[in-house]
Amino acid sequence: MRRNVDPELVSNRDFYAVMTAVIVPRPIAWVSSRSAEGVLNLAPHSFFTVACVDPPMVQFTSVGRKDSLTNVEATGEFVVNFAAEPLFEQVNATATNFPPEVDEFAAVGLHLEPSATVAVPRVAESPVAIECTLHTTLELGDSTVVIGQVRHISIDEAMLDGNHPEITRLRPLARIGRNEWSTLGEVRDISRIRWADWPGDYAGPQNP
């Protein structure tokens, strides 16, 4: 038996709760931005991923009209700070709906660090900062997808294994359903199988 959930038959809030419980885990864009008046903002967005490889781009979604979106549209810049497990309390605290004139860096006790390519500062305590300029925004219903072109990535050398960021050192946070968060858990390694190496004979699609 399966439970069927139809977005036409349940409230938007209930359907959103189901979607965020099954589209998991979601990485977090901990976005720092600056308003046109110079007020800093820092907020987590869990609708976040890579948008393009060449040129390198990332995207996050603002559900509703958040300060991050307003600031990025006004200045054309933002930084995605890595949401690491040791910063769990601060990441969660910056999700508070502070008024636009409040500087979240100061409110939650984080330190600023100058970025290399944009005027928006990064979180000094975060192990990775992805500096971006605005490429485009896309309005979809009650949400706006923000696509930024990556201009620079800064990585704490303690997170590196040679030249490669090492996942157990980074210790990423992720969002799941309700008020739940997840940490790294078990890491498994498996290589992709090339078609030339596929075992046995392929008999074509099988009908259920």
N, C-alpha and C positions, 0 to 999 in steps of 0.2 A: 504494500500500500504506500502511496505517496500523498503528501499534502500539497494541494494546488493553491498557489497564491496569485491572484489576478489583480494587477494594479488598478483595474477599473472597479473592483469590488471592495477594496479596503482603503483606508485613509493613506495619504502620502506619508505620514509619520510611521504608520505600521509597516508599509512597504519598504521604506527607508531602513527600518530596523532589521527587516529580513535581509535586504541586500547587503548591509554592512556586517551581518553575521555570517554570511556565506562567501562574500568576496574578501577573503582573508588569506594570510596576513597582509596588511597594507603598510608600506613604508611611509615614513613621515617626512614631509618637507617642512623643516623648521625655518620659516621664512622671516628674514629681517628686511625691513624696508624703512624708508624715510618719507614723511609727508612733504608737501610743497612748502610748508611752514618750518620744516626742519625737525619735527617731532619723530623720534624713532619708534618703530613698532616691531614686535616679535611675536609670531603666532604659528602653531602647528597646523598643517593641512595633511590629512591622511589620504586624499585622492591625489596621488603623486606617482610619476614614473618618468622614464626616458621617452622623449618624443621623437628624436631623430639622431642618427649617428653622424652623418656628414652633410651639413655642419652639425656639431653637437648641440642638442637642445634638450631641455627638460620641460615638464609641464606639471602644474598643479591646478586644482579646481577650487575656486572660492564658492562655497554654497551660500548664496545670498551676497549681499553687498558688504564684504568685510573690509577692515582698514588696510589689509595687505593689498587687496585689489585696487582700492582708491589710490594708495601710495604708489604702486607700481605704474599705474596709468599716468599719474602726475609727474613722476621722475624718470620712468623708463628703466629703472634698475631694481635689482633685488639680489639677496644672497640666500641660498639654501644651506642651512647649517645642519650637520649630521646630528640626528637625535640618538644619542648613545645612552645605554642603560644607566650609567652613573648619574646622568642628568634627568632621570625620570621625573622627579618632583618638579624641577624647573620647567621641563617641557609641558607637563600637565598644567602648571600654574599659568603659563602664558596663553592657555586656551580660555582663560577668564575673559569675560566681555568687558574689559576695561574701556572707559571712554577714550575717544581719539586723542585727547591731549595728554594721556598718560604714557610715559616711556616704560615699556615692559622690561627692558634691560634693568632699569633702576628698581622697578617694583619687585622683581623676583631675585635681585642680588647677583646679576650676571655682569661680566666685564666686557668692555668693547675692545675690538682689535681692528685696526685699519685694514680694509681690503686692498688688493693689489691693483685692481682695474676698474672698480666702481666706487662711488662716493659713499654707498651704504656700508656701515661697518659689519663685521661678522662677530659671532659669539666666541670669545677667547677660549672658553672652556670646551668648545666643541672640537672634536678631532679632525673634522673635514669641513671645508667651506667651498661651496660651488657658486662662483660669482657670475651673475647673469645680467644681460640687457634684454629688455622686452622685445620680442619678435612680433607677437600678435596676441589678441584675445578673441575668444569665440564665445558668444552668448548662447546658452542652451537652457531654455526654460528659466528656472529660478537660479541657475548657476552660471559661472563664467570660467572657462578654461583659459589659463594664463600660460603662454608658451614663451620661454626665455632661451636666448642663445647663450651657451656657456662660453664665458670669456677666460675663465681661470679656475683651477681647482687647487686648493691649498690643503695639504695633508700633514698631520703631525707625524714626524719620522718614527715615533714609537709605535705607530700603527702599521708600519711597513715590514714585509718579509722580502728583503732585497728591494726591488722597485714596486712590489705588488702590495696593495692594501690587504691585510690579513683579517679575515672576518671575525675570528675569536678575539682579536685585539680591539676591533671596532665596537663589538657588542651592540648591534643595532636594536632599537626598540621598534615595535610594530603595533598597529591598532587592530583590534578584532571587534567583536560585537559589544553592545551595551557600553559599559564603562571599563571594558576589559582591554588590557594591553598584553603583549607577549614579548618575550626575550628570545635569544637565538635558539636555544634548544640544541638538538642533535644536528650535526652537519654531516651530510652524506655526499660522496663524490662519485659521479658516474659520467663516462664519456658518451657523446652521441654516437649512434651507429650509422655509418655510411651505407648507402644503398648497395654499394659494391660488396659490402661485408655482411649484408643481411642474411641470416641463416635460413637454409631450406629453400623450397620453391614457393613462390607467391601464387596462390590460387585465385586471386581476385577477391572482391568484396563478398562477405558472407551475409545472407539474409538472416535476421533474427528468427 
